[in-house]
């Protein structure tokens, strides 16, 4: 994921948005709760008719990170990003 897309997602999780950084197992549940409340999580992908391009939503971009955090939470391990 590119930094320009990652920072808003990380901030939506209540994190600093700094890269590199990490999240500890005890903080994952709160981060997941916050990200699901974010406004951008309610916007789906769409086609920009003017440019005939598909616009990928932050929701779609966040899903792999959310899945990773859910797995880390189950295993009680931290997640580090660079």
Secondary structure, DSSP 8 states (H G I E B T S, - for coil): --HHHHHHHHHHTTS---SSEEE-HHHHHHHHHHHHHSGGGG---EEETTTTEEE--HHHHHHHHHHHHHHHHHHT--EEE-
